[in-house]
């Protein structure tokens, strides 16, 4: 049976079996294999760049035991990471209840932070509660990132309650090909609250070229970030673009 000879520095579990060298922009397979005469040697298979999808395909075709271990770890990571109960409120316990509501409104919607500078809106809040001192924009902005992470953890917990998840993915390109963005949404039924959910997982800028391999790599990163096991992805809805079709084939979805 082959074993890993080194551990990569990347977050994705596949990097337990590979090491990336930034200067040369190459990745080496560090799996140790045993030959028929009992001697061991490092595979040292070389790949250009750092694409987890390509590395997983190599494990699947050349190192079955390591690939099986990788699949099990990805599945465990996707089902054991839970949001801590009460974490959403823990960060802002020191704030006025209205300020907490402000923070979660800003962190969970598209309402701009500049709304706090609007005199008419401040006057509205004063009418509702004359004793409430509206926080300054700078004070609110310091808490936004933490609130966003709390809301994200809560959504992860909701996603983990589902057994099967469908994804929608598409690439939108600005006129003149000046920029492109990959959007991925999730759709699932929660067995806990008995409701259907639709969650935007990512809208990421996508530098050219938008090849199938690069799309597959980015989608793998997105589902890993949201702790979604590949085994729970029921269906992925895309257009008929050749690069999107190639991306799903590489992910074996």
C-alpha positions as CSV (number, residue, x, y, z in Angstrom):
1,X,0.0,0.0,0.0
2,X,1.3,3.5,-0.8
3,X,1.7,6.1,1.8
4,X,2.2,9.9,1.7
5,X,5.8,11.1,2.1
6,X,4.9,14.7,2.8
7,X,2.2,17.1,3.6
8,X,1.3,20.2,1.6
9,X,0.5,23.6,3.0
10,X,-2.9,24.0,1.3
11,X,-6.2,23.7,3.0
12,X,-7.7,21.1,0.6
13,X,-7.1,17.5,1.9
14,X,-5.6,16.5,-1.5
15,X,-2.4,18.5,-0.5
16,X,-1.5,15.7,2.0
17,X,-0.2,13.8,-1.0
18,X,1.4,16.7,-3.1
19,X,3.7,19.6,-2.7
20,X,3.5,22.9,-4.7
21,X,6.7,24.8,-5.6
22,X,5.8,28.4,-6.2
23,X,9.0,29.5,-7.9
24,X,8.7,26.8,-10.6
25,X,4.9,26.8,-10.6
26,X,4.8,23.0,-10.4
27,X,3.3,20.4,-8.1
28,X,5.0,17.0,-7.2
29,X,3.2,13.9,-6.1
30,X,4.8,12.7,-2.9
31,X,3.1,9.3,-2.6
32,X,5.4,6.5,-1.7
33,X,4.8,3.2,-3.6
34,X,6.1,-0.3,-2.9
35,X,7.6,-2.3,-5.8
36,X,7.5,-6.1,-6.2
37,X,10.9,-6.6,-4.6
38,X,9.9,-4.7,-1.5
39,X,11.7,-1.5,-2.1
40,X,9.9,1.8,-1.7
41,X,10.1,4.9,-3.9
42,X,8.5,8.3,-4.1
43,X,6.3,8.8,-7.2
44,X,7.5,12.3,-7.9
45,X,5.0,12.7,-10.7
46,X,5.2,16.4,-11.8
47,X,2.3,18.6,-12.7
48,X,2.2,22.2,-14.0
49,X,0.4,24.6,-11.7
50,X,-1.7,23.8,-8.7
51,X,-5.1,22.4,-9.7
52,X,-6.7,20.1,-7.1
53,X,-9.0,18.6,-9.7
54,X,-6.1,17.3,-11.8
55,X,-4.3,16.0,-8.7
56,X,-7.4,14.1,-7.6
57,X,-7.7,12.5,-11.0
58,X,-4.0,11.3,-10.6
59,X,-4.8,9.8,-7.2
60,X,-7.9,8.1,-8.6
61,X,-6.0,6.5,-11.5
62,X,-2.6,5.7,-9.9
63,X,-3.1,5.5,-6.1
64,X,-6.5,3.9,-5.3
65,X,-5.9,3.6,-1.5
66,X,-5.0,7.3,-1.2
67,X,-7.9,8.4,-3.3
68,X,-10.3,6.4,-1.1
69,X,-8.8,7.9,2.0
70,X,-9.2,11.4,0.4
71,X,-12.9,10.8,-0.4
72,X,-13.5,9.6,3.2
73,X,-11.8,12.7,4.7
74,X,-13.7,15.1,2.4
75,X,-17.0,13.4,3.4
76,X,-16.1,13.6,7.1
77,X,-15.1,17.3,6.8
78,X,-18.4,18.1,5.1
79,X,-20.5,16.4,7.8
80,X,-18.7,17.3,11.0
81,X,-18.1,21.0,10.7
82,X,-21.0,22.7,12.4
83,X,-21.7,26.2,13.4
84,X,-21.3,26.7,17.2
85,X,-24.6,27.2,18.9
86,X,-25.2,30.8,19.9
87,X,-22.1,32.1,18.0
88,X,-24.2,34.5,16.0
89,X,-25.1,36.6,19.0
90,X,-21.8,36.1,21.0
91,X,-19.8,38.7,19.0
92,X,-22.3,41.6,19.5
93,X,-23.6,40.9,23.1
94,X,-22.1,44.3,24.2
95,X,-24.2,46.2,21.7
96,X,-27.7,47.7,22.0
97,X,-30.3,45.3,20.5
98,X,-31.1,47.8,17.7
99,X,-27.3,47.9,16.8
100,X,-27.3,44.1,16.6
101,X,-30.2,44.3,14.2
102,X,-28.2,46.9,12.2
103,X,-25.2,44.6,11.9
104,X,-27.2,41.6,10.8
105,X,-29.1,43.7,8.3
106,X,-25.8,45.0,6.8
107,X,-24.1,41.6,6.9
108,X,-27.0,39.6,5.5
109,X,-28.4,41.9,2.8
110,X,-27.3,44.3,0.0
111,X,-28.1,47.4,2.1
112,X,-25.1,49.7,1.9
113,X,-23.2,50.8,5.0
114,X,-23.6,54.4,3.9
115,X,-27.3,54.2,4.9
116,X,-26.2,55.1,8.5
117,X,-25.1,58.5,7.1
118,X,-28.5,59.3,5.7
119,X,-30.1,62.1,7.8
120,X,-33.6,61.0,7.0
121,X,-33.0,57.4,8.1
122,X,-31.3,58.6,11.3
123,X,-34.3,60.8,12.0
124,X,-36.6,57.7,11.4
125,X,-34.7,55.7,14.0
126,X,-34.9,58.7,16.5
127,X,-38.7,58.8,16.0
128,X,-38.9,55.0,16.8
129,X,-36.7,55.3,19.9
130,X,-35.5,58.8,21.0
131,X,-33.1,57.2,23.5
132,X,-31.2,55.3,20.8
133,X,-27.9,56.7,19.7
134,X,-27.3,55.7,16.1
135,X,-23.7,54.2,15.9
136,X,-21.2,55.8,13.6
137,X,-20.3,54.2,10.3
138,X,-16.7,53.4,11.4
139,X,-18.0,51.5,14.5
140,X,-20.3,49.4,12.4
141,X,-17.8,48.7,9.7
142,X,-15.4,47.1,12.3
143,X,-17.9,44.4,13.1
144,X,-19.2,43.6,9.5
145,X,-16.6,40.8,8.8
146,X,-17.3,39.0,12.1
147,X,-21.0,39.2,11.5
148,X,-20.6,37.9,8.0
149,X,-18.7,34.9,9.3
150,X,-21.4,34.2,11.9
151,X,-24.1,34.3,9.3
152,X,-22.0,32.1,7.0
153,X,-21.6,29.5,9.8
154,X,-25.4,29.6,10.3
155,X,-25.9,28.9,6.6
156,X,-23.4,26.1,6.7
157,X,-25.3,24.5,9.5
158,X,-28.5,24.8,7.5
159,X,-26.8,23.2,4.5
160,X,-25.5,20.3,6.6
161,X,-29.2,19.4,7.5
162,X,-29.8,18.4,3.8
163,X,-29.1,15.0,2.3
164,X,-28.9,16.1,-1.4
165,X,-28.0,19.5,-2.8
166,X,-28.4,20.8,-6.3
167,X,-26.1,23.5,-7.7
168,X,-26.6,26.1,-10.4
169,X,-23.5,27.6,-12.0
170,X,-22.9,30.1,-14.7
171,X,-20.2,32.5,-15.9
172,X,-21.2,36.1,-16.7
173,X,-18.8,38.3,-18.9
174,X,-18.9,42.1,-19.0
175,X,-19.2,43.7,-22.4
176,X,-15.8,44.0,-24.0
177,X,-14.6,40.9,-22.2
178,X,-13.0,43.2,-19.5
179,X,-14.0,40.9,-16.6
180,X,-15.8,37.6,-16.0
181,X,-17.6,36.2,-12.9
182,X,-18.5,32.7,-11.8
183,X,-21.8,32.5,-9.8
184,X,-22.8,29.3,-7.9
185,X,-26.0,28.9,-6.0
186,X,-27.3,25.9,-3.9
187,X,-30.8,24.5,-3.7
188,X,-31.9,22.0,-1.1
189,X,-34.5,20.8,1.3
190,X,-33.8,21.0,5.0
191,X,-35.0,18.0,7.1
192,X,-34.8,20.2,10.2
193,X,-37.1,23.1,9.4
194,X,-39.0,21.3,6.5
195,X,-38.3,24.2,4.1
196,X,-36.7,24.6,0.7
197,X,-33.6,26.9,0.7
198,X,-31.7,28.8,-2.0
199,X,-28.3,30.1,-1.0
200,X,-25.8,32.1,-3.1
201,X,-22.5,30.3,-2.4
202,X,-20.2,32.6,-4.5
203,X,-19.9,35.3,-7.1
204,X,-16.2,35.3,-7.8
205,X,-14.2,37.2,-10.4
206,X,-12.9,34.7,-12.9
207,X,-9.6,35.7,-14.7
208,X,-9.2,34.6,-18.3
209,X,-9.0,31.9,-19.7
210,X,-12.2,30.2,-18.5
211,X,-11.1,26.7,-19.4
212,X,-13.0,23.6,-18.1
213,X,-10.0,22.7,-15.8
214,X,-9.9,26.1,-14.2
215,X,-13.7,26.2,-13.7
216,X,-13.6,22.7,-12.1
217,X,-10.8,23.8,-9.8
218,X,-12.7,27.0,-8.7
219,X,-16.0,25.1,-8.2
220,X,-14.2,22.5,-6.1
221,X,-12.8,25.3,-4.0
222,X,-16.2,26.8,-3.5
223,X,-18.0,23.6,-2.4
224,X,-15.0,22.8,-0.1
225,X,-15.2,26.3,1.5
226,X,-18.9,25.6,2.3
227,X,-18.2,22.1,3.6
228,X,-20.3,20.4,0.9
229,X,-19.2,16.8,0.3
230,X,-19.1,15.9,-3.4
231,X,-21.2,12.8,-2.6
232,X,-24.1,15.0,-1.5
233,X,-24.3,17.0,-4.8
234,X,-27.3,15.6,-6.6
235,X,-27.3,17.7,-9.7
236,X,-25.5,20.7,-11.2
237,X,-27.5,22.9,-13.6
238,X,-25.4,24.7,-16.3
239,X,-25.7,26.0,-19.8
240,X,-24.4,24.0,-22.7
241,X,-21.0,25.7,-22.9
242,X,-18.2,23.3,-23.7
243,X,-16.1,24.6,-20.8
244,X,-18.8,24.1,-18.2
245,X,-19.5,20.6,-19.5
246,X,-15.8,19.8,-19.4
247,X,-15.6,21.1,-15.8
248,X,-18.4,18.8,-14.6
249,X,-16.8,15.8,-16.3
250,X,-13.5,16.5,-14.5
251,X,-15.4,16.6,-11.2
252,X,-17.2,13.4,-12.1
253,X,-20.6,14.9,-11.3
